[in-house]
Amino acid sequence: MHPFQTTFGDLAQAHDEAGILKSRDYFNSLIKTEVERGIPSDRIILGGFSQGGAISIFAGITCPHKLAGIFGLSSYLLLHDKIKSYVTSSNSNKDTPVFMGHGDADPLVRYEWGSDTAKALREMGWNVDFRTYPKLAHSATPEEIDDLEAYLNERLSSLT
């Protein structure tokens, strides 16, 4: 490893905890609004790419509403060093499957951050499907999108 590369453990120092919690609360307010409009929360999936995936994973695993799914592509776990304090024992999404896809050549959101996230989530009891895409940098491939589509179809079709 290059001496100036940030490790997964070092990431916590750079996290804007107040900003992350504000974003999480905003996600929760959007979900609440949809529920009030008649959309069951267990028909909602949170996900995104890079930072969007990172906040989706954090918001999803700490969400008070039962979700259909959580995914992150080229993402990592925000506030991983404090995550246990944000996940309640009565967590609504402990049995919600998490899909993660990551290129093993990603120079921006390092592959190790994604694999370490999957490991940390599994250690906390989540079912994580972590897929590796060889030689993929900070991008997506048709294979990854196909895998995500299969995950989305499975999560939504199982709820009909």
C-alpha positions in Angstrom: 0.0 0.0 0.0 1.2 3.5 -0.8 2.1 5.4 2.4 -0.4 8.2 1.6 -3.4 5.9 0.9 -6.2 6.1 3.4 -7.2 2.8 5.0 -10.7 1.8 6.0 -9.9 2.5 9.6 -8.6 6.0 8.8 -11.8 7.0 7.0 -13.6 7.8 10.3 -11.3 10.8 10.9 -12.6 12.4 7.7 -16.3 11.8 8.3 -18.6 14.7 8.9 -20.8 13.0 11.5 -23.3 15.9 11.8 -23.6 16.1 8.0 -24.1 12.3 7.7 -26.8 12.3 10.3 -28.5 15.2 8.6 -28.5 13.3 5.3 -29.8 10.2 7.0 -32.6 12.2 8.6 -33.5 13.6 5.2 -33.7 10.1 3.7 -35.9 9.1 6.6 -38.2 12.1 6.0 -38.5 11.1 2.4 -39.4 7.6 3.4 -41.9 8.8 5.9 -43.6 11.1 3.3 -43.9 8.1 0.9 -45.4 6.0 3.7 -47.9 8.7 4.4 -48.8 8.8 0.7 -49.6 5.1 0.9 -46.4 3.4 -0.3 -45.5 0.7 2.2 -41.9 1.1 3.5 -41.2 -2.5 2.7 -41.6 -1.6 -1.0 -38.8 1.0 -0.8 -35.2 0.3 -1.6 -32.3 2.7 -0.8 -29.2 2.6 -2.9 -26.6 4.5 -4.8 -23.2 4.7 -6.3 -20.1 6.0 -4.5 -21.1 8.6 -1.8 -24.8 8.0 -2.7 -24.3 4.3 -1.9 -22.4 5.1 1.3 -25.2 7.3 2.7 -27.8 4.7 1.4 -26.1 1.9 3.3 -25.8 4.0 6.5 -29.4 5.3 6.2 -30.7 1.9 5.3 -29.2 0.0 8.2 -30.2 2.7 10.7 -33.7 3.3 9.2 -36.7 3.0 11.6 -38.9 1.8 8.7 -38.7 -1.8 7.3 -37.2 -1.5 3.8 -37.3 -3.9 0.8 -33.6 -3.6 0.2 -30.3 -1.7 0.6 -27.5 -1.4 -2.0 -24.3 0.3 -2.6 -22.1 0.3 -5.7 -18.4 1.3 -5.2 -19.4 2.3 -1.6 -18.4 1.9 2.0 -19.8 2.2 5.5 -19.9 5.7 6.9 -19.1 6.1 10.6 -18.1 2.4 10.8 -16.3 3.1 14.0 -19.5 4.2 15.7 -22.1 2.3 13.7 -23.1 0.0 16.6 -24.3 3.1 18.5 -26.6 4.0 15.6 -28.1 0.5 15.1 -30.7 -0.3 17.7 -31.3 -3.8 19.0 -34.9 -3.6 17.6 -33.5 -2.7 14.1 -36.2 -2.9 11.5 -33.8 -3.9 8.7 -31.6 -6.6 10.3 -33.1 -9.1 7.9 -33.1 -6.8 4.9 -30.5 -8.2 2.4 -27.8 -5.8 1.3 -26.3 -5.9 -2.2 -22.8 -4.4 -2.8 -20.8 -4.3 -6.0 -17.2 -3.1 -6.2 -14.5 -3.0 -8.8 -11.2 -4.4 -7.6 -9.3 -1.6 -9.4 -11.2 1.3 -7.9 -8.7 4.1 -7.1 -11.3 6.5 -5.5 -13.4 4.3 -3.2 -10.8 1.6 -2.6 -11.9 -2.1 -3.0 -10.8 -2.8 0.5 -13.2 -0.2 1.9 -16.1 -2.1 0.2 -14.9 -5.5 1.3 -14.3 -4.3 4.8 -17.8 -2.8 4.8 -19.3 -6.1 3.8 -17.3 -7.9 6.5 -18.4 -5.4 9.2 -22.0 -5.6 8.2 -21.9 -9.4 8.2 -20.3 -9.4 11.7 -23.3 -7.3 12.9 -25.7 -9.9 11.4 -26.6 -8.5 8.0 -26.9 -10.7 4.9 -24.6 -9.0 2.4 -24.1 -10.1 -1.1 -20.7 -8.6 -2.0 -19.8 -8.9 -5.7 -16.3 -8.2 -7.1 -15.9 -6.9 -10.6 -12.3 -7.6 -11.9 -10.3 -4.7 -13.4 -13.2 -2.2 -12.8 -12.2 1.2 -11.7 -14.7 3.8 -10.1 -17.4 2.9 -12.6 -20.1 0.3 -13.3 -20.2 -2.5 -15.9 -23.2 -4.1 -17.6 -22.5 -7.2 -15.5 -22.8 -5.2 -12.3 -26.0 -3.5 -13.5 -27.4 -6.9 -14.4 -26.6 -8.2 -10.9 -28.2 -5.2 -9.4 -31.3 -5.6 -11.6 -31.6 -9.2 -10.4 -31.3 -8.1 -6.8 -34.0 -5.4 -7.3 -36.3 -7.9 -9.1 -35.9 -10.4 -6.3 -36.5 -7.9 -3.5 -39.6 -6.4 -5.1 -41.1 -9.6 -6.6 -40.8 -11.3 -3.3 -43.1 -8.7 -1.8 -46.0 -9.0 -4.2 
